[in-house]
Amino acid sequence: MKFKEYLIGKRNIIILLMCINSCALIVNILGLEGEFKDWRCDKIEHKFFTDWDISEPRDYVIRGHNESYNNNFWPFVEFFKTSERAWFCDGDWETRHIESFRGIFRYYDYSEFFIYSIIILLVLYISWEFKRKI
C-alpha cells in the first residue's frame, strides 16, 4: 500500500486533528475569549478559549514572584493566573486569592500549528512504515 492510499484511509482522523489544530490557531488569531463569570463572584472573569492576542509579545507574562515566564509553547503554558485583589462581592469588600482560568488554547500560534501538523503527518508516516514492514 502506498503512503497516499494509507492517508486516504486515515482521512477521518486527519480531518479531526487538523480541525482541532486549526481551531486553536483561529481562536488566537481572532482573539476569541469566550469568557464566563466565576460562580463565587460575578466580577471575576475566566476565559474559555484564550486571553492572549497573537500580536502581543510572548514574554510579557509575569509568574509568581516577578519571575519572567518565557516558556510559552502550548501545552506548556500557564493556564491559570493567580492574583490577590479586593473584590466587592455579596455586598461586602473582601480581599481574596483569585485564580482565574486563562483559556484552553492560550499562546497557540503559528509555530505550534506548524509543529503539530508535522507531528500528525510524522506519526502517520511511522505507522505506515511499521505496517508496511509487517
Secondary structure, 3 states (H helix, E strand, C coil): CCHHHHHHHCHHHHHHHHHHHHHHHHHHHHCCCCEEECCCCCCCEEECCCCCCCCCCCCCCEECCCEECCCCCCCCCCCEEEEEEEEEECCEEEEEEEEEECCCCCCCCHHHHHHHHHHHHHHHHHHHHHHHHC
